[in-house]
Amino acid sequence: MEKIKMKTPLVEMDGDEMTRILWKMIKDELLLPFIDLKTEYYDLGLEKRNETDDQITVDAANATKKYGVAVKCATITPNAARMDEYHLKEMWKSPNGTIRALLDGTVFRAPIVVKGIEPCVKNWKKPITLARHAYGDVYKNTEMVIPGPGKVELVYTAEDGTETRSLVHDFTGSGVVQGVHNLTASIESFARSCFAYALDTKQDL
């Protein structure tokens, strides 16, 4: 049987733990027998991210921008316990967040609609798709623990040095504060991708 030819390489982002085994099974049993598979491989396992100071995640995202198609396996976002388990240099950020920020991406969550898999609400006939803006906000936030009474301000310093200040909160005791941002261009890109997806899938927006 002649295999399906690929013109564009698939960016292959390997993951952690069981996903490495599952992805290999998918390739060996479902893809390689039928497709002349061409991939550009990136190991996003936690050990390799630690070894490369997370540069491999950036390289994988840039390859995805170049080729326009990728598969990413599930990866570990380390916590304090993983820091000790893997002897990490630092608590590396979520690869998903890094990749989405570099791609200025939108995450679409769409249900799998196939015969034999019944929806939880059986009288639903049309799928509901959720779109999530994946740049900025909590992915690029700054947090601070406020130890005691004091004032927190938001300060914008223009290129000419002028400052605009806005009071966030006048703390009378301890607390926490978080700063988030987004870009007009990224917000507009999110809107465009939502309209394009709705038109492509013929769904209401």
Helices and strands as residue ranges (DSSP letters): E 4-5, E 10-14, H 18-26, I 27-31, E 35-36, E 39-43, H 46-51, H 55-67, E 70-72, H 80-86, H 95-103, E 106-109, E 130-133, G 137-140, E 142-146, E 150-157, E 163-171, E 175-179, H 184-201
